[in-house]
Each structure stands twice: as C-alpha cells, then as structure tokens.
Amino acid sequence: MSEQPTIRTIGELRASGHVYRSLREELRDNLLRILGGGESPWAGVHGFEDTVIPQFERVLIAGHDVVLLGERGQGKSRLLRTLPNLLDEWAPAVAGSELNEHPFTPVTDATRERIAEAGDDLPIVWLHRSERYVEKLSTPDTSVADIIGDVDPMRVAEGRRLSDSETIHYGLVPRANRGIVALNELPDLPERIQVALLNVMEERDIQIRGYVLRLPLDVLVVASANPEDYTNRGRIITPLKDRFGAEIRTHYPQSVDEEIAVVRQEANLTAEVPETVLEILARFTRELRDSTAVNQASGVSARFTIAGAETVAAAARRRATIHEGEDAVARFGDLHAAVEVLRGKIEFEAGEEGRENEILEHLLRIATVETVRAHFRGLDFGPLVDAFDGERTVSTGERITAADFLANLPELAESNLYEELAERLGAESDGERALAIELALEGLYLSRRLSKDRDAGETVYG
C-alpha cells in the first residue's frame, strides 16, 4: 500500500487537476491499461485464462453487472475478490459522507448544502481500494434494511420529518456507493429482497418505506450462484436476472497442472508434499468429477483436493514427530489417510449407499495407475519383480520410516532401477526416494505383478 495523497480539501483537489470518473469508467480504463501493458490483474486465479477471464474482461469493459454461475469450489468468489485490483488505489470522498460521495459529484442534499457552505475548504478523505469492495453472503434471514436501508427511529425522535432523507439509515448497497457489491449465493436471497435490488440495478435509486430517494448510486453489482440453486433452495427472479448484463459459467480446473497450482496456492501444508503426491490427488479429484457414482450436480470442490493435500501433509508430520530423525515428507501410503477422512466431502448417488469406500479406493487406484504411467513409462521393472522370490516381502506405512524402508529393499543385481525411479521424480531426500519406490511397487501391484496386503497402517508387498 502506497502513501495516501496529502490533499485534504476540495479546493486542493480541484487545483491538483483531479478528474472525476464514474466507477465503470475507472474499472474499464484501468483494465485496458493493465492489458495493454501485457500484465494480468487476476492474481491467484487458475484455470480460467482461456475461458472465463476473457468473458469477464469483456463484461467489465462493457460496464455490465454480472453473475457467475457454477458449482461449489470453482473459484467464483476468488475471481470476484480480485476486482479491487482494477480500482484506483486511492479515491477522494467527502469527509463524513455515509455514501462515500465524490467531492465533485455529491448525491445527497445534505452534502450539497455542506459544499455550498464550506466551498473549497470542505475537508475530504481518501478511500483505499480495499474499502470500496463489499461482500455479502446471501442468507434467508437477510432483510431489506440490511441491503437497502430503513428509517432510523432515533433520527425521527431528534425531530426530523419522515420524508427527510436524513432520517434514513442506509444499508449495504448505498454505503457501497462508488464501489463494488458482491452477493455470494444470490439464489439464497429471499425473492422479496431480490425485488428491492431491481431499482438499484436499473434506475440507480432506492425506495425505503414508500419514500423514493433519487440517489444516483454508482455501484457495480456482481454475484455468484450455484446452478442447482435455481430449482432446489431458491432461484434468481426473472426481472433481476434481466438486470444483470451478463451471466458467465465457471468450471473446475481443466488440467492436472491447474489443479495442482490451486492446491499449492491455497493449501496450508505442515510438511513437504512432493509434486507426485499432489498429482495423484489432482487425478483422483478429476476421476471423482467424471464418476457416475458421484452426484455431479453437487460437484467435487477444489477444496476437496486442498483438504486432501493438507491431510497428507499432516500424516507426514505426525510420522516425522513419532520417529526421531524422520523427514516430514509425504509418501504414497499417506494418501489413504486422506481418503479415509474426505469421504464426507463427497455426495454419492442414492444407489451407491454402502459402497462409498469401495468407490473411493477404486478411483484412487485409477489415479495412481495414470501417475505411474506418466512418470515410469519405459522402465524395466523385471529385476524388481524377480527380487521377490515368493518369500521376500517389503513393508511400508506410517509406522515405518523412509530410512528403514530403503534399508529393507531387496538388492537388484546389475540394475540401477532404484536410482532411475528417484531420478524420474527428481527425488533427493530419503522421503522422496521412498515415495518413488513405493509408487513403483504400487504400480506393480495394480498391474498384478506383485501382491499387497494392507492392515492397521502397514502395507506389505510381495
């Protein structure tokens, strides 16, 4: 945040050559300037570069209100929260104004009277761009007074008339004048409350208890909604949908790399989680989104992958704490810990009751096979398979350190397979090398070249 300007009166502001721009002009000009410089204002938004963002930019250039429509966990709120990046860092406002009025374009009679009385000496304040973005979670208990405003009985008791605009206690939307109002989960807003937004979005005025206040509000209304909300919990009323200039459909990350980028950005990892583990989690999430056993109307949120990565990291941290000298590095067996606790984040189809764990394990195996093929294609696993003579076994799991696992591996005569596996995954530490070999053993099991027995946190390959 830079230092705010030192200008403190309207006279100084006018002398500085400041030019008033409406909110939409400000957003449009700043967006075009950033795009013209070859930069992107959408920091932290992954997977929308070629789909949602171009549409979103066209909407802002056109100056339209917009609703983002998509399943949970697709990054709708994340995208909306980047909008303040397009505002001027500092914007002038009349000091003491409830509606953040610009000194050159007051919207209330009270402010006009103050300007007439004080002239160039009227004090101004500076609003940071972060103060010009307001977010509201639409809930059934939201009232018109919350969104638009209501008569303040205390002001009436002071002697003001009911028809006096000074008796009004303004709600969220008027107080966001010259800023952005984001309404999350808009269909959850009761229909009578949605009706109250009609004039705000079209005529740009507000009506409170029969009084029409001609306030030329300068606000941009953006909203998010889930598709199933139109038929299940609620809906966006047709007149309000018509007021939005655009409706943009969002989507989940369309590639494994985009899914991993989201996790790396959002997850709070308490241990090292190698890229390969995140890749398996990302592929696992994508398999869930394609599965007919999962309720796709509910969706599989990106939060599922994020929570999975955090759980895997926690399992690695726990193992490192229990076993002195162990590196806090996630390994393949830690993925099962994630699957066990993430089941509640998935909604299955009604006919799959009782098969939830079976479905999750099956899809995790598919994700593992795809990862093994992507990284180990072309390697000769014959020496490793031959090392298991029917009696030899290798154990791994949360009770076994990486060093112990590596020390108990069978020797491979005239083969550097272990080194090749580590090199393919860029493994350097014992934990990363153990992960590479565990993944190879799991791949051999899934291709039916080895057997596996897993019980009580220990996995035995043979």
N, C-alpha and C positions, 0 to 999 in steps of 0.2 A: 504494500500500500504506500503510495507516494504521499508527500505532504499536501494537505488540503490548501486551496488558494487562500491568500490573505485578504482578499476583498471582503468587506464587511457591510457595505451599504449599497442600495440600488444605484445611487449616483456613481459610485466607484465601478460598479458592474457595467453601467452604460458607457462610462468613459473608457473601459478596457476594450470596447469593441465586441463584447459578447453578443452572439446572435442566437435568438430563440429557435429551437427546432422541436417539432412535435415528437412524441415517443417513437412513432413508426418511422419518421424521417431519421431519427437518431439511430435506431436499430438498422435501418436499411443502409445508411451511409457508412456506419462502422463495419457492417458485414462486407460490403463491397470493397472497402479499403483493405480489410484483412485478406479477403480472397484475392484481390489484386496484387497483394504482396506475396502470394504463394504460401500463405500460412493457413492454419485451421483453428477456428475458435472452439472446436468441440473436444476439448481435452478430456481424456478418460472415457470417451465413447468408442467402443469397439464393435466392429461387425456391421455398422450402418453406412460405411463410407460410400458405397456404390448404390445404395437403395434408399434408405430413409433420409439421410442427410441432404442429398440433392433436392428431394421434395421439400424438406423442412426449410432449406435456404430459399427456395422459390416462394414459399408461403410468406416468409419474413420480408422478402423483397417486395412482394405484393401488398404487404401490410395487413394480412388477414389474421383473425383469431383462428386457433387450430385445436383439434382434439386428436390425441394419439391413441390409437386403438390396437390393443394387443394383449396376449396372455400375460400372466404374472411373471415377474422376473425377467422381462425382456429389455429393461433399461429405459423405460419411458420416463420415470422420474429423474434418472441420471441425465437424460438428454435435456429435460426442462430446466434442470438446475444449472446447466451451462449457459442459459440465456443471459444472465447478468454480465457475462464476458463481453457482450455486444453493446452494453451501455457505456456512456462516458464514465470515467472513474469518479468524477465529482460533478454534481449538478447543483445549481443555486436554487434556493427556496426561500420564501418569505418567512422570517423568524416568527415562530408562534403559530403558524398556519397548520390546522389539523389535516389539511388535504395536500400538503407539500406543493403549494401553488408557486408557479414560476413568477418571479417579480415583474416580468413584462406582460404576463397573461393571467391575471387573477381571475378566479372563477366564483368567488363569493362576494356578496355585497359588503360584508364586514372588512375584508381585505382591501377592497377598492376604497372604502372610506379611510382606512389606515394609510394607504398610499397617498390619497388626496390630502390628508392632514400633515403627514411627515415629509412628503416629497422625496427628494433624493437622500434624505437622512434615514429612511426606513431601514432597519437592520435586516440582513439576510444571513442564512446559514448554508452550509454545504452538505449535501447528502452523498454518501458513498454509494457506489453501485450496488453493494450488498444490501443496503437498506431499501432498495427500490424493487426488491423481489419478495413477494409474499406467497406462501404456500399454505393451502388449506386442505386437510383430509375431509372429504365429504362423508358425513355421518348422518344417520337418520334423525339424530337429535338437533341438528343444525337448524337455527331459526332465521327468519327474515332479518331480525335485528342483528344477528351475527354477521350476515352477509352485506346488507344494505344499511341498516340503522333503525333507530326508533326515537320517539320523543323522550327527552330526558326530563323526568318529573322534577328533579332538583332545580333545573333551569326555569321550569314553569313556576315553581314556588318562589323563585327570585323575582318574579314579576313580569317575565317575558310572555308575549302572546303565543298561543299555539301555532299561529300561522307564521311566526317569525322563524327564519331558518336557523337562528342561533339557539333555538330550543332543541335542535336535533343532535343526538349522539350518533355519529357516523359509524357505519360498520366497516368490515374488512375491505370491500371493494372501493368505496370512496376514499378511504385512507391510503389506498394504494395508487392514488392519482399520480400520473407521470411515472408509473411503474408497471410491473408485470404481476398478474394474479394467476397462480397455478392451482387448479382444482383437481386434486387426485381422486380417482374413483368416482367420477362425476355421476354415473347412474345411481349411486347410493344416496345422492342428494334427493330429498323428497320432491315430488313434482311441483308442489306449491312454492317451494323455494326456487326451483328452476325457473318458474314463471317470473319471479322477481328479477331475474337476470336479463329478461328479454329487452327491456328498455335500455339497460346499461350497455348491452352489446350492439344495439342498433341506433337508438336515438341519443345515446350517451347522456341520459339524465336519470334521475332516481325519483321514485314515488314512495312516500312514507305516510301511512295512515291518512290517505286521501289528499295529502299535500304534494304537489308536483314542484320539485326544486329543479330549476333549469341550471344544472351544473354541467358544463361541457367537459365531462371527465375524459382524461387522456390515459386510458389503460389498455393493455393488451391482455386478453383472457386466453389462457391455454389450459388444456385439461387432458386427463388420461382416463382411460376406461378399458375394462376387460370385455371381450365380445360376449361372453355368456351372461354378463350383467343385463343385457338387453332383454333377456327372457326369464332369468332366474330371480335375482334380487331386486332389480329395478330396470329402468330404461331412461334414455335421454329423450325428453319430449320432442316431438317433431318440430315445433316452432323454434326451440333452442338449437336443435341440430341444424336448422336452416340458417341460424345466425352465424354459425361457425363458417369461416370462409373455406376451410379445408379439413379433411379427415385423412390421417395418414396411418397406414397399417405398419406396425412394427413386427419384428421377428426375432427368433433366437439366433445366436451366432451360427453362421453358415459353414464354418470350417473349424477343425480341431485347434488350429493356431489361434483363432479369435476367441475360442472358449478358454484356452489357457491364458491368453492375455487378460481376460476379465478376472480370472482367478488370481493371477499374480498381482493385479491392481487392488482387488477388493479383500482378499483373504488376509487374516491376521495369523500368520504361521509361527508357531512356537518352536519349530525345528526346521532343519533343511529338508525340503521336499524336492527331489530331483525331477527334472523335466519329464522323464519317462513315466513317473507315477502320475503326474498331472495329465499326461497324455492318455493314460488308461482311464482316469476319471472322466476326462472330456469325452472319450469314445463311449464310455459307459453311459453318460448322460444322453449322448446322441442316440444310442440304442434305445434308451427308455422313451425318448420322444418319438421314435418310429414304431414302438411296440403296440400291437393291437390289444395287449393285456392291460395297458395303462390308459386311464381316462385322459385323452388328449385335449378335451375341452378345458380341463383344469390346467393342463400344461405341466412341464417339468422346468421349474425355475432355474435360472443361473445360480440362485442361492443354494441349490442342491449341490452343485459342483463345488461352490465356495465352502459350504459346510463340510463336504467330504474331504477337501484338502486340509481344512483346519483339524478335522478329526484324525486324519492320517498323521499330521504333524504332532498332535497330542500323543498319539500312540508311540511315536518315535521318541518323544521327550520323556515319556514315562519309562520306556525301556532303558534309555540312557541314564535316568536317575537311579533306577534299581540296580543296574550293573555298572559298577565303577569302571571308568575308562572307556565305556562305550560311546561312540559318536552319536549325536542326536540327528540321525539321518533316516528318513522314511524308507522302508523296504516293501517288497511286494506283499508280504503277509499282513502289513498294516492296512491294506485295502479292505480286508474282511472286517476289520473293526469299524470301518466307515459304513459298510453296507448294513451291518447289524443295527446301527443307530439311526440311519437315514430312512428307514422303511416308512416312518410316519410322515415324511415329506412328499410321498407319492400317493396319488389316488388311483386305485386299480378299478377296472371294470367290475360290475356286480358279480359276474360269473366266475371271477378268479379268487373268490374268498377261500382262504386256506392254502393258496399256492403262492403267496406273496414272496416268501423267502426263496422258493424254488425259481421263480421268475427272475428275481434279482441276481441270484447266483449264476443262472444261465446267461443272462445278458452281460454280467461281468466276465464270464469266460469268453464270450464273443469279443468283447473289447480287448481282452488280454491277447487273444489269438491275432487280432488285427495289429496290435502293437508289436508282437513278436515278429510277425511277417514284415512289418515296415522296417525293423531295425536289424534283424538277424538273417534276412534273406541271403541265400548263397553260402552260408557257413556249413561246414561238415560237422554234424553232431554225432557221427558214428563213434569216435573214440570215447565220448562221454557215455553213450548208451552202452558200449561194450564194457565200460568200467563197472557197471552194475551186473554182477555175475549171478544174481538170484539171491544172494545173501547180503551183499553190501547195501547199506542204506545211508541216506544223508538226512539229517534233521535240521529244521529251521523253525522260526516262530518267535513270538515275543519274549520267550524265556531264554533264547539263545543269542549270544552276542555275535556281531559280524565277524570278529576275530575267531571265535570258536567255530562258526560255520565254515569259514575259509580254511581253517586248520584241519577240518574233518573231511574235506573234499577228497575224492579218490584221485590218485595221480594218473595223468594221461601221458602214456609213453609216446614220445616223438610227436607231440601235438601241443601247440600253444593256444588251444581253444579258449582257455580262461582269459588269456591276455587279449585275444581278439574280441571277446564279448565285452570286456571292460572298455576297449578302445572304441567299439561301436557306440557305446553310450557316453563316452567321454568321462568314464569313472576315474577318480583319483584316490579317494579315501577308501578305507575298508568297507564302510557302509555302502558306498556307491558300487564297489566291486561285488559285494554280496548281493545287492539288488540285481545287477546284471546277470549273475549266475542263477539266482532264484527265478528270474524271469525266463531264462533258458530252460530250467528244469520244469517250470510250469508249462512252457510250450511243448516240451516233450511229453508231458503227461496228457495234455489236451490233444496231441496227435497220436496218443495211445502207444507211445514207445516206452513210457515209464508208468509205474503205478504211483498212487498217492494215498496217504491216509492222514486225515486231519482230525485232531481231537484235543480239546482243552488247551487251545493256544499253541499247539505244536503240530507241525506238518512234517511227515516222513515220506521221502521219495525213495523208490527202489525199483 
